[in-house]
Amino acid sequence: MDKIENIVTSTFEQVARNTESLTEINFQFKRIDKKFEALNNHILEREADVRLLLEKVGL
């Protein structure tokens, strides 16, 4: 019975560690996603500026 308890306990502990790791990875992906979103918005703004400039010079 002790062997089963040890297996269950170690499995539970490993699942807890894996869950904690996945939570941290998810947090990091969310941070990266926000940075890409900000970069994409910046690119879209610059693209709009270039189009407006091209319209003003008649191209």
SENULO-155962 format. One record per residue: residue number from 1; residue in one letter; z negated, x negated, y negated of N, C-alpha, C, O in turn. Coordinates in steps of 0.2 Angstrom, whole numbers, plus 5000, padded with zeros to 4 digits. Atoms other than C-alpha are relative to their C-alpha. Layout:
! SENULO-155962
(rec NUM,'a',(Z,X,Y),(Z,X,Y),(Z,X,Y),(Z,X,Y))
...
***
This chain:
! SENULO-155962
(rec 1,'m',(5000,4996,5006),(5000,5000,5000),(5000,4996,4994),(5003,4997,4989))
(rec 2,'d',(5000,5004,5006),(4996,4986,4988),(5007,4997,4998),(5009,4996,4993))
(rec 3,'k',(4993,5003,5001),(5014,4979,4991),(5004,5005,4996),(5008,5003,4991))
(rec 4,'i',(4997,4994,5004),(5021,4996,4985),(4998,5000,4993),(5002,5001,4989))
(rec 5,'e',(5003,5000,5007),(5010,4996,4970),(5002,4994,4996),(5004,4995,4990))
(rec 6,'n',(4998,5006,5004),(5015,4979,4965),(5007,5000,4999),(5009,4999,4993))
(rec 7,'i',(4993,4999,5001),(5033,4983,4967),(5001,5005,4994),(5005,5004,4990))
(rec 8,'v',(5000,4995,5005),(5031,4999,4957),(4998,4997,4993),(5001,4998,4988))
(rec 9,'t',(5003,5003,5006),(5021,4990,4944),(5005,4995,4997),(5006,4995,4991))
(rec 10,'s',(4995,5005,5003),(5033,4975,4942),(5007,5004,4998),(5010,5002,4993))
(rec 11,'t',(4994,4997,5002),(5048,4987,4941),(4999,5004,4994),(5003,5004,4989))
(rec 12,'f',(5001,4997,5006),(5040,4997,4928),(4999,4996,4994),(5002,4997,4989))
(rec 13,'e',(5000,5005,5005),(5036,4982,4918),(5007,4997,4998),(5008,4996,4992))
(rec 14,'q',(4993,5002,5002),(5054,4976,4919),(5004,5005,4997),(5007,5003,4992))
(rec 15,'v',(4997,4994,5003),(5060,4993,4914),(4998,5000,4993),(5002,5001,4988))
(rec 16,'a',(5002,5000,5007),(5049,4992,4899),(5002,4994,4996),(5004,4995,4990))
(rec 17,'r',(4997,5006,5004),(5055,4974,4894),(5007,5002,4999),(5010,5000,4993))
(rec 18,'n',(4993,4998,5001),(5073,4980,4896),(5001,5005,4995),(5005,5004,4991))
(rec 19,'t',(5000,4995,5005),(5070,4995,4886),(4999,4997,4993),(5002,4999,4988))
(rec 20,'e',(5002,5004,5006),(5062,4984,4872),(5006,4996,4998),(5008,4996,4992))
(rec 21,'s',(4994,5005,5001),(5077,4972,4873),(5006,5005,4997),(5009,5003,4992))
(rec 22,'l',(4994,4995,5002),(5090,4987,4872),(4998,5003,4993),(5003,5004,4989))
(rec 23,'t',(5002,4997,5006),(5080,4994,4857),(5002,4995,4994),(5005,4997,4989))
(rec 24,'e',(4998,5006,5005),(5082,4977,4848),(5007,4999,4999),(5010,4999,4993))
(rec 25,'i',(4993,5000,5000),(5100,4976,4852),(5003,5005,4996),(5008,5004,4992))
(rec 26,'n',(4998,4994,5004),(5103,4993,4846),(4999,5000,4993),(5003,5001,4988))
(rec 27,'f',(5001,5001,5007),(5095,4989,4830),(5004,4995,4996),(5007,4996,4991))
(rec 28,'q',(4996,5005,5003),(5105,4974,4827),(5007,5002,5000),(5011,5001,4995))
(rec 29,'f',(4994,4997,5000),(5121,4983,4831),(5001,5005,4994),(5006,5005,4991))
(rec 30,'k',(5000,4996,5006),(5116,4996,4818),(5001,4996,4993),(5004,4998,4989))
(rec 31,'r',(4999,5005,5006),(5114,4982,4805),(5007,4998,4999),(5010,4998,4994))
(rec 32,'i',(4993,5002,5001),(5131,4975,4809),(5004,5005,4998),(5009,5004,4994))
(rec 33,'d',(4996,4994,5002),(5139,4992,4808),(5000,5002,4993),(5005,5003,4990))
(rec 34,'k',(5001,4998,5007),(5132,4995,4791),(5003,4994,4996),(5006,4996,4991))
(rec 35,'k',(4997,5005,5004),(5138,4978,4785),(5008,5001,5001),(5011,5000,4996))
(rec 36,'f',(4993,4999,5000),(5156,4982,4792),(5002,5006,4996),(5007,5006,4993))
(rec 37,'e',(4999,4994,5005),(5155,4999,4783),(5001,4998,4993),(5005,5000,4990))
(rec 38,'a',(5000,5003,5007),(5151,4990,4767),(5006,4996,4998),(5009,4997,4993))
(rec 39,'l',(4994,5004,5001),(5165,4978,4769),(5006,5004,5000),(5010,5003,4996))
(rec 40,'n',(4995,4996,5000),(5177,4991,4774),(5001,5004,4993),(5006,5005,4990))
(rec 41,'n',(4999,4996,5006),(5173,5001,4758),(5002,4995,4994),(5006,4997,4990))
(rec 42,'h',(4998,5005,5005),(5175,4985,4748),(5007,4999,5000),(5011,4999,4995))
(rec 43,'i',(4993,5001,4999),(5192,4982,4755),(5004,5006,4998),(5009,5005,4994))
(rec 44,'l',(4997,4994,5002),(5197,5000,4752),(5000,5001,4992),(5005,5003,4989))
(rec 45,'e',(5001,5000,5007),(5191,4999,4734),(5005,4995,4997),(5009,4996,4992))
(rec 46,'r',(4995,5005,5003),(5202,4983,4731),(5007,5002,5002),(5011,5001,4997))
(rec 47,'e',(4993,4997,4998),(5217,4991,4740),(5002,5005,4994),(5007,5005,4992))
(rec 48,'a',(4999,4995,5005),(5215,5005,4727),(5002,4997,4994),(5006,4999,4990))
(rec 49,'d',(4999,5004,5006),(5214,4993,4713),(5007,4997,5000),(5010,4997,4995))
(rec 50,'v',(4993,5003,4999),(5230,4984,4719),(5005,5005,4999),(5010,5004,4995))
(rec 51,'r',(4995,4995,5001),(5239,5000,4720),(5001,5003,4993),(5006,5004,4991))
(rec 52,'l',(5000,4998,5007),(5234,5006,4703),(5004,4995,4996),(5007,4996,4991))
(rec 53,'l',(4997,5005,5004),(5239,4989,4696),(5008,5000,5001),(5012,4999,4996))
(rec 54,'l',(4993,5000,4998),(5256,4990,4705),(5004,5006,4996),(5009,5005,4994))
(rec 55,'e',(4997,4994,5004),(5259,5007,4697),(5001,4999,4993),(5006,5001,4990))
(rec 56,'k',(5000,5001,5007),(5255,5001,4680),(5005,4995,4998),(5008,4996,4993))
(rec 57,'v',(4995,5004,5002),(5267,4987,4681),(5007,5002,5003),(5012,4999,5002))
(rec 58,'g',(4993,4997,4998),(5281,4998,4689),(5002,4998,5006),(5008,4998,5007))
(rec 59,'l',(4997,5002,4994),(5282,4991,4706),(4998,5005,5006),(5000,5004,5011))
***
